[in-house]
Amino acid sequence: MAEFETLGKKYGHFDLTMIKIGAYDKTWPDIHLNPEQAIDAHIKLNGKHLLPIHWGTFNLGLHSWYEPVERLVKEADKRNVKLLTPKVGEIVSLNHIPVMQNWWESFSEE
């Protein structure tokens, strides 16, 4: 995680960070960040908005489909991180920040 802090200090504040939050597991900790680590990386990068990536399309991890984003939202609320969670394929512009919606809650994992 030190590399994120170095980048944040060297390159300043980022308007947007895009950080992977899915397909993680404790048995492969060096492959993908978990949601809490993604929040840490975003903060160390001095990010303004976090757009989580690598989740929500198909499940590659041993966790449930919902788990990455639910953990991310919970941690973001605790740490006052602004999230962008567009639907798959939705266009996002930092000039017109969309209202955050938990759109994934309308899907079934069956």
C-alpha positions in Angstrom: 0.0 0.0 0.0 3.0 2.3 0.3 3.1 2.7 -3.4 -0.3 4.4 -3.4 0.9 6.9 -0.8 4.0 7.6 -2.9 1.9 8.2 -6.0 -0.5 10.4 -4.1 2.3 12.6 -2.7 4.1 12.8 -6.0 1.2 13.5 -8.4 -1.2 15.3 -6.1 -4.9 15.1 -5.9 -6.9 13.0 -8.3 -10.4 14.0 -9.3 -11.2 10.3 -9.9 -9.6 7.0 -8.9 -10.7 3.8 -10.5 -9.8 0.9 -8.2 -10.7 -2.8 -8.4 -12.8 -4.1 -5.5 -13.8 -7.6 -6.6 -12.4 -11.2 -7.0 -10.4 -11.1 -3.8 -9.8 -13.8 -1.2 -7.6 -14.1 1.9 -5.8 -17.1 0.2 -4.5 -14.8 -2.7 -4.0 -11.4 -0.9 -1.5 -10.1 -3.6 -3.9 -10.5 -6.5 -6.7 -8.0 -5.9 -7.6 -5.4 -3.3 -10.5 -6.0 -1.0 -13.0 -3.2 -0.6 -11.4 -1.8 2.5 -8.0 -1.8 0.9 -9.5 0.0 -2.1 -10.7 2.8 0.2 -7.3 3.0 1.8 -5.6 3.2 -1.6 -8.1 5.9 -2.7 -7.3 8.0 0.4 -3.6 7.5 0.0 -3.9 8.7 -3.7 -5.7 11.8 -2.4 -8.7 11.0 -4.6 -11.9 13.0 -4.7 -14.2 10.4 -6.2 -13.8 6.6 -6.2 -15.2 4.6 -9.1 -15.0 0.9 -8.1 -14.1 -1.4 -11.0 -13.7 -5.2 -11.4 -17.0 -6.1 -9.9 -20.7 -6.4 -10.8 -20.5 -8.1 -14.2 -19.7 -11.7 -13.4 -18.4 -13.4 -10.3 -14.8 -14.5 -10.3 -14.3 -14.5 -6.6 -15.3 -16.9 -3.8 -17.4 -14.1 -2.2 -21.0 -13.3 -3.1 -21.7 -11.0 -6.1 -23.0 -8.3 -3.8 -20.2 -8.4 -1.1 -17.6 -6.2 -2.7 -19.9 -3.2 -3.3 -21.7 -3.6 0.0 -18.4 -3.6 1.9 -17.2 -0.7 -0.1 -20.3 1.4 0.5 -20.1 0.7 4.3 -16.4 1.6 4.5 -16.9 4.7 2.3 -19.6 5.9 4.6 -17.4 5.4 7.6 -14.5 7.2 6.0 -16.4 9.9 4.1 -15.3 8.8 0.7 -17.4 9.9 -2.3 -18.4 6.9 -4.5 -19.5 6.7 -8.1 -21.4 3.5 -8.7 -22.9 3.6 -12.2 -24.9 0.8 -13.7 -22.9 -1.4 -16.1 -22.5 0.6 -19.3 -23.8 3.9 -17.8 -21.8 7.0 -18.8 -20.3 9.0 -16.0 -19.1 12.6 -16.1 -17.4 14.5 -13.3 -19.1 17.6 -14.6 -22.5 16.1 -13.6 -22.0 13.7 -10.7 -24.9 11.3 -10.6 -26.7 10.6 -7.3 -25.5 7.4 -5.8 -28.0 4.6 -6.2 -27.7 1.0 -4.9 -28.9 -0.4 -8.2 -27.4 -3.8 -7.5 -30.0 -4.4 -4.7 -32.6 -5.0 -7.4 -30.8 -8.1 -8.8 -31.1 -11.6 -7.5 -28.1 -13.8 -7.1 -30.0 -16.9 -8.2 
